[in-house]
């Protein structure tokens, strides 16, 4: 080998060494894609509109039930107050 060929061989071997040390390897690329797919599938699972609608409907029913319960309690209290007022009024007339 002459000097020129020796320089080319050294340059090529240098590029091959550096090429192995730099850049993304295929394994890293595949691992990154798998992680991204897992994240996407989890986000889709938790963002399922059907699940959200079912949860919303159940919360709506629960809220309506509580509102009705409180409305009944309020009406009972108002009736008690009216009875007491009527009793006081009756006692004042006597």
C-alpha positions in Angstrom: 0.0 0.0 0.0 1.2 3.4 -0.8 0.7 6.4 1.5 -2.5 7.6 -0.3 -4.2 4.3 0.1 -3.1 4.1 3.7 -4.7 7.5 4.4 -8.0 6.3 2.7 -8.0 3.1 4.8 -7.4 5.1 8.0 -10.1 7.6 7.1 -12.6 4.9 6.3 -11.8 3.0 9.5 -12.1 6.3 11.5 -15.5 7.0 9.9 -16.7 3.4 10.7 -15.6 3.8 14.3 -17.3 7.2 14.7 -20.3 6.0 12.9 -20.8 3.2 15.4 -20.5 5.6 18.3 -22.8 8.4 17.1 -26.5 8.6 16.0 -29.5 6.6 16.9 -29.3 2.8 16.8 -32.1 0.8 15.5 -32.8 -0.7 18.9 -33.2 2.8 20.4 -35.5 3.8 17.6 -37.7 0.6 18.1 -37.7 1.1 21.9 -38.9 4.7 21.5 -41.6 3.7 19.1 -42.9 1.0 21.5 -42.9 3.5 24.4 -44.9 6.0 22.2 -47.4 3.3 21.2 -47.9 2.4 24.9 -48.5 6.0 25.8 -50.9 6.6 23.0 -52.9 3.5 23.8 -53.1 4.4 27.5 -54.3 8.0 26.6 -56.9 6.6 24.3 -58.1 4.1 26.9 -58.6 6.9 29.5 -60.1 9.3 27.0 -62.8 6.9 25.8 -66.0 9.0 25.2 -68.3 6.1 26.0 -66.8 5.8 29.5 -67.1 9.5 30.0 -70.7 9.5 29.0 -71.6 6.7 31.4 -69.8 8.4 34.2 -71.5 11.7 33.4 -74.9 10.0 33.4 -74.3 8.3 36.7 -73.1 11.6 38.2 -76.2 13.3 36.8 -78.5 10.8 38.4 -76.7 11.0 41.7 -76.9 14.8 41.7 -80.6 14.7 40.8 -81.2 12.3 43.7 -79.4 14.5 46.1 -81.3 17.6 44.9 -84.6 15.8 45.4 -83.6 14.6 48.8 -82.7 18.2 49.9 -85.8 19.6 48.3 -87.9 17.1 50.4 -86.0 18.0 53.5 -86.6 21.7 52.8 -90.3 21.2 52.2 -90.5 19.2 55.5 -88.8 22.0 57.4 -91.1 24.6 55.8 -94.2 22.6 56.7 -92.9 22.3 60.3 -92.3 26.1 60.4 -95.8 26.7 59.0 -97.3 24.4 61.6 -95.4 26.1 64.4 -96.5 29.6 63.1 -100.1 28.4 62.9 -99.9 27.1 66.4 -98.4 30.4 67.7 -101.1 32.3 65.9 -103.8 30.1 67.4 -102.3 30.5 70.8 -102.2 34.3 70.4 -105.9 34.4 69.5 -106.9 32.6 72.6 
